[in-house]
Amino acid sequence: MLKEKILFIIKAFRFILYPLYLISFFFPKKKDLWVFGSHHNRFSENAKALFIYTSNKSQNIKAIWISGDKKLCQLLKKNGYHALYRWSLNGIYTTLRAKYYFYNVYSDDINFYTSGNATLINLWHGIPLKTIEFDDKNGALSKQFNSSLSFLYAFFKPYNFIRPDYVLSSSEIVSQKLSSAFRVSIDKCIEFSYPRTDLFFNLKLSNQLSEHSLEVLNEKILNLKSSQKKIIFYVPTWRSDKTNFINVAIPDFDKLNNLLQTISTHLFIKLHPNDQLNTHNYSNIIFIDSKIDINELLVYSDYLLTDYSSVYFDYLLLDKEMIFYPFDLNTYTNKERKFYFDYEDITPGIKVYEFDALLETFLNLNNLDYTDERITLKNKLWKYQDGNSSQRVNDYFYTMASQ
């Protein structure tokens, strides 16, 4: 009980850890000690894929996953990987000694307050469609990065403002956006593509340390595939206004489910972790746990349905048809966030703007053909399209650490 109270105080008043941050600059760093972490204490995305690769392939590197979730640390250890609880003495000491920090969002995914003089590598979420970080002028992060109160945010959340030493990118045009968003020089945007997409090219990778709920979904999806059922994944982006937008996007779930039954198709819906939805059971509509790593499922889909989620940039590598459903396009761009690209030019698929048109599109799935548009965009955004992203990132920093 006392430990829980202490942790609550630390989380609420993390700025009291500034002395630890100053001390961290004086700790000698070990180049062969790499630490990894992900936002919300999850085991996910680029950091997960790179951690598994480095742990299995780089014998001279000690890769350690850092998390605030003790159960996750135990699971990783049980599977033969190194993992430490962030606020354990060993966890603090290890992150103080580590030279390389690999994370998905901010260094706080690992531990900002122990990161002095470490090399920070932001693997990020992937290719951005919407403005992010310092480029976000009117969205959820605009108050944090672009307002008169920014100095307060910087004091209480310094890890959001510290510039990474490197940002992972996928091509020159993507590097331009990331350089602006993170305020780093473009030569610090390393264009090796994203480790989480490696499993698109090697299905065996999708079975490494998957959560139980994901394994159950995989089995269900594979059963549908063997029965010749079509599978659509609906991955809408998050709205910060907290409105129940999904009921606007899909005003009649019963009607949708009946149509899906008619065309022998199943729709899997994955909302953002910040979204909430009270759902009923439907025969052909399946709601996915929002914490699940979606890339491990997309490889089994036949179509992707989305609006402004950058997940479709990853989906380009699968060369499958996409349906864009920007039912609130004007509202979103006015009240939420702007785009880095012209939406019409950057979306290689059919675009529908209201529910009945969406149903009509489902009835004509076999008539969709945007292959040329997808290939053109893929070649712009993905310098590498080979499933070796983890190897490139690992080799680059292994060479650096060896010098």
C-alpha positions in Angstrom: 0.0 0.0 0.0 2.8 2.4 0.9 4.6 1.6 -2.4 1.4 2.4 -4.4 1.1 5.8 -2.6 4.7 6.6 -3.3 4.3 5.7 -7.0 1.2 7.8 -7.2 3.0 10.8 -5.8 5.9 10.2 -8.2 3.6 10.1 -11.2 1.7 13.2 -10.2 4.7 15.2 -9.3 7.4 13.8 -11.5 9.2 17.1 -11.6 10.6 16.2 -8.2 12.8 13.8 -10.1 14.8 16.6 -11.8 17.8 16.0 -9.4 17.9 12.4 -10.7 18.0 13.8 -14.3 21.0 16.0 -13.4 22.8 13.1 -11.8 22.2 11.0 -14.9 24.6 13.1 -16.9 27.5 12.0 -14.7 26.9 8.3 -15.0 29.3 6.5 -17.5 27.3 4.9 -20.3 27.8 1.4 -21.7 27.5 1.3 -25.5 26.5 -2.3 -25.5 23.6 -1.7 -23.2 20.4 -0.8 -25.1 17.0 -0.1 -23.5 13.6 -0.2 -25.1 10.1 0.9 -24.2 6.7 1.9 -25.4 4.0 4.3 -24.4 1.3 3.3 -21.9 3.6 0.5 -20.7 2.6 -1.6 -23.6 4.7 -4.1 -25.5 4.1 -2.8 -29.0 4.9 -1.3 -32.4 8.4 -0.4 -33.6 10.1 -0.7 -30.2 8.7 -4.2 -29.8 9.8 -5.4 -33.2 13.3 -3.9 -32.9 13.7 -5.3 -29.3 12.9 -8.8 -30.4 15.2 -8.6 -33.4 18.1 -7.2 -31.4 17.6 -9.7 -28.5 17.7 -12.6 -30.9 20.4 -11.4 -33.4 22.9 -9.1 -31.7 24.9 -11.3 -29.3 27.2 -8.5 -28.2 24.4 -6.2 -27.3 22.4 -6.5 -24.1 18.8 -5.4 -25.0 16.5 -4.7 -22.0 12.8 -3.8 -22.1 11.8 -1.2 -19.5 8.2 -0.9 -18.4 6.0 0.3 -15.6 4.0 -2.9 -15.9 5.5 -5.6 -13.6 3.3 -8.4 -15.2 4.7 -7.5 -18.7 8.3 -7.7 -17.3 7.5 -11.1 -15.9 6.1 -12.3 -19.2 9.1 -11.2 -21.1 11.5 -12.8 -18.6 9.4 -16.0 -18.8 10.0 -16.0 -22.6 13.8 -15.6 -22.3 14.1 -11.8 -22.7 15.6 -9.2 -20.4 13.1 -6.9 -18.8 13.1 -4.6 -15.8 10.5 -2.7 -13.9 11.1 1.0 -14.5 11.2 2.1 -10.8 13.1 -0.8 -9.3 16.6 -0.1 -8.2 17.9 -2.3 -11.0 15.7 -0.6 -13.5 16.9 2.8 -12.5 20.6 1.8 -12.4 20.3 0.1 -15.8 18.7 3.1 -17.5 21.3 5.3 -15.9 24.1 3.2 -17.5 22.4 2.6 -20.9 23.8 4.5 -23.9 21.0 3.9 -26.4 17.3 4.5 -25.7 14.8 3.2 -28.3 11.2 4.3 -27.8 8.0 4.8 -29.7 6.8 8.2 -28.6 8.9 10.0 -25.9 12.0 9.0 -23.8 9.5 8.7 -20.9 8.5 5.4 -22.5 11.7 4.2 -20.8 12.7 6.8 -18.2 13.4 10.4 -19.1 14.9 11.2 -15.7 17.7 8.7 -16.2 18.5 9.6 -19.8 21.1 12.3 -19.5 23.9 11.9 -22.1 22.1 8.8 -23.6 21.5 8.7 -27.3 17.8 9.0 -27.9 16.2 7.2 -30.9 12.6 8.0 -31.5 11.1 5.2 -33.6 7.8 7.0 -33.7 4.4 5.7 -34.8 5.2 5.8 -38.5 4.4 8.0 -41.4 2.3 11.0 -40.3 -0.7 12.2 -42.3 -1.9 14.6 -39.6 0.3 17.3 -38.2 2.2 16.2 -35.1 4.2 17.7 -32.2 5.5 21.2 -32.9 3.6 21.3 -36.2 0.2 20.8 -34.5 -1.2 24.3 -34.5 -4.9 23.6 -33.8 -5.2 20.0 -32.5 -5.0 18.3 -29.2 -1.3 19.1 -28.7 -1.4 22.7 -29.8 -1.8 24.0 -26.3 1.2 22.0 -25.2 3.6 22.9 -28.1 2.2 26.2 -29.4 0.7 28.4 -26.8 1.6 30.8 -24.1 1.4 27.9 -21.6 4.0 25.8 -23.3 6.6 26.7 -20.7 4.4 25.1 -18.0 4.0 21.9 -20.1 7.8 21.9 -20.6 8.3 22.0 -16.9 5.9 19.3 -15.9 6.4 17.1 -19.0 10.0 17.8 -20.1 10.3 14.5 -22.0 7.8 15.8 -24.6 10.1 18.7 -25.4 13.6 17.1 -25.4 14.7 16.7 -29.0 15.7 13.2 -29.9 19.1 12.5 -31.4 17.6 10.5 -34.2 14.1 10.0 -35.6 13.3 6.9 -37.6 11.8 7.6 -41.1 10.9 5.8 -44.2 11.8 8.2 -47.1 13.0 11.7 -47.9 9.5 13.2 -48.0 8.7 11.7 -44.6 11.9 13.0 -43.2 11.0 16.5 -44.2 7.8 16.3 -42.1 9.5 14.6 -39.1 12.4 17.1 -39.1 9.9 19.9 -38.8 7.7 18.3 -36.2 10.5 17.3 -33.9 12.8 20.3 -34.7 15.7 18.2 -35.6 18.0 18.5 -38.6 16.9 16.4 -41.5 20.2 14.4 -41.4 19.1 13.0 -38.0 16.1 11.4 -39.7 17.3 8.0 -40.6 15.4 6.4 -43.5 15.4 2.7 -42.7 11.6 2.2 -42.7 9.7 0.8 -39.7 10.5 -2.5 -37.8 6.8 -3.1 -37.1 6.2 -3.7 -40.9 8.7 -6.5 -41.1 6.1 -9.0 -40.2 4.2 -8.1 -43.4 7.0 -9.9 -45.2 7.6 -12.7 -42.7 4.4 -14.1 -41.0 6.5 -16.0 -38.5 7.3 -12.6 -36.8 3.6 -12.1 -36.0 3.6 -15.0 -33.5 6.4 -13.7 -31.3 5.2 -12.8 -27.8 1.6 -12.1 -28.9 -1.0 -11.3 -26.2 -3.6 -14.1 -25.5 -6.4 -11.9 -26.9 -4.4 -11.5 -30.1 -3.8 -15.2 -30.5 -7.6 -15.8 -30.1 -8.3 -13.3 -32.8 -5.7 -14.8 -35.1 -7.4 -18.1 -34.8 -10.8 -16.6 -35.5 -9.4 -14.7 -38.6 -7.7 -17.8 -39.9 -10.9 -19.8 -39.6 -12.7 -17.1 -41.6 -10.0 -17.1 -44.2 -10.2 -20.9 -44.6 -14.0 -20.6 -45.1 -13.5 -18.1 -48.0 -14.9 -15.2 -45.9 -13.8 -11.6 -46.7 -12.3 -9.6 -43.9 -12.3 -5.8 -43.6 -10.5 -3.9 -40.9 -12.0 -0.6 -39.8 -9.3 1.6 -38.1 -10.7 5.1 -37.6 -8.5 7.8 -36.1 -9.0 9.3 -32.7 -11.0 12.5 -32.1 -10.0 14.7 -29.2 -13.4 16.3 -28.7 -14.6 13.1 -26.9 -17.8 12.8 -29.0 -19.1 9.3 -29.7 -18.1 9.7 -33.4 -18.4 6.0 -34.2 -22.2 6.3 -33.9 -22.1 9.1 -36.4 -19.9 7.0 -38.7 -22.1 3.9 -38.3 -25.6 5.1 -37.3 -27.2 1.6 -37.9 -25.1 -1.3 -36.8 -27.9 -3.8 -37.4 -28.3 -2.7 -41.0 -24.5 -2.9 -41.5 -24.4 -6.4 -40.0 -27.2 -7.7 -42.2 -25.4 -6.5 -45.3 -22.1 -8.1 -44.2 -24.0 -11.4 -43.7 -25.3 -11.1 -47.3 -21.9 -10.6 -48.8 -20.1 -13.2 -46.5 -17.8 -10.5 -45.1 -16.7 -9.7 -41.5 -15.8 -6.3 -40.3 -13.2 -6.0 -37.5 -13.3 -2.6 -35.8 -10.4 -1.3 -33.8 -10.8 2.0 -32.0 -8.1 4.2 -30.5 -7.2 3.3 -26.9 -8.6 6.7 -25.8 -12.0 5.9 -27.4 -14.8 4.2 -25.5 -17.8 2.3 -27.0 -20.5 0.2 -25.6 -21.0 -2.5 -28.1 -23.5 -5.3 -28.7 -22.7 -8.7 -30.1 -23.0 -9.0 -33.9 -22.5 -12.0 -36.1 -20.3 -10.2 -38.6 -19.0 -7.2 -36.7 -16.1 -7.8 -34.3 -14.7 -5.2 -32.0 -11.0 -5.5 -31.3 -9.3 -4.7 -28.0 -7.9 -1.2 -28.6 -4.6 -2.1 -27.0 -3.8 -4.8 -29.6 -1.0 -4.2 -32.0 -3.0 -3.9 -35.2 -0.1 -4.6 -37.6 -0.1 -8.2 -36.4 -3.6 -8.6 -37.8 -3.6 -6.5 -40.9 -1.6 -9.0 -42.8 -4.7 -11.3 -42.8 -7.2 -8.8 -44.0 -8.6 -8.3 -47.5 -9.4 -4.6 -47.2 -8.7 -1.7 -45.0 -11.4 0.9 -44.1 -10.1 4.1 -42.5 -10.5 7.9 -42.5 -7.4 9.8 -41.4 -5.4 7.1 -39.5 -1.8 6.8 -40.7 -2.2 3.0 -40.5 -3.0 3.0 -44.2 0.6 4.1 -45.0 1.8 0.8 -43.5 -1.0 -1.0 -45.4 0.5 0.2 -48.7 3.2 -2.4 -48.2 0.5 -5.2 -48.3 -0.8 -3.9 -51.7 -4.4 -4.4 -50.9 -7.5 -2.2 -51.6 -8.4 0.5 -49.2 -11.7 2.4 -48.6 -11.5 5.9 -47.2 -14.5 7.0 -45.1 -13.9 10.7 -44.2 -17.5 11.3 -43.1 -16.5 14.4 -41.0 -13.6 15.7 -43.1 -14.4 19.5 -42.9 -15.2 19.3 -39.1 -12.0 17.3 -38.5 -9.6 19.6 -40.3 -11.2 22.7 -38.8 -11.5 21.5 -35.2 -8.9 18.8 -34.9 -5.7 18.7 -36.9 -4.4 19.8 -40.3 -2.8 17.4 -42.8 0.7 17.4 -44.1 -0.6 16.4 -47.5 -3.6 17.1 -49.7 -6.1 14.5 -48.6 -7.5 13.8 -52.1 -4.0 13.2 -53.5 -2.6 11.1 -50.6 -5.5 8.6 -50.4 -5.2 5.9 -53.0 -8.6 4.3 -52.8 -12.3 5.0 -53.1 -13.6 7.8 -50.9 -17.1 7.7 -49.5 -18.6 10.4 -47.2 -21.8 9.0 -45.8 -23.1 5.7 -44.4 -25.3 4.6 -47.3 -22.5 5.2 -49.8 -20.3 3.0 -47.6 -22.8 0.2 -47.7 -23.0 0.5 -51.5 -19.2 0.3 -51.6 -19.3 -2.9 -49.6 -21.6 -4.4 -52.2 -19.1 -3.7 -54.9 -15.8 -4.7 -53.3 -14.8 -6.8 -56.2 -14.9 -3.7 -58.5 -12.3 -1.7 -56.6 -9.0 -1.2 -58.4 -6.6 1.5 -57.2 -3.4 -0.5 -57.8 -1.5 2.1 -59.8 -2.3 4.9 -57.3 -1.1 2.7 -54.4 2.2 1.8 -56.1 2.9 5.4 -56.9 2.3 6.5 -53.3 4.2 3.5 -51.9 7.3 4.4 -53.9 7.2 7.9 -52.6 6.8 7.0 -48.9 8.8 3.8 -48.6 12.4 3.8 -49.5 12.7 0.2 -48.5 10.0 -2.4 -49.1 11.7 -5.6 -48.1 10.9 -6.5 -44.4 14.5 -5.8 -43.2 13.9 -2.6 -41.3 14.8 -4.0 -37.9 18.1 -5.3 -39.3 19.0 -1.9 -40.8 18.3 0.0 -37.6 20.1 -2.6 -35.5 23.1 -2.6 -37.8 23.4 1.2 -37.9 23.5 1.6 -34.1 25.6 -1.5 -33.6 28.2 0.0 -35.9 28.0 3.3 -34.0 28.4 1.5 -30.7 31.4 -0.4 -32.0 33.3 2.7 -32.8 
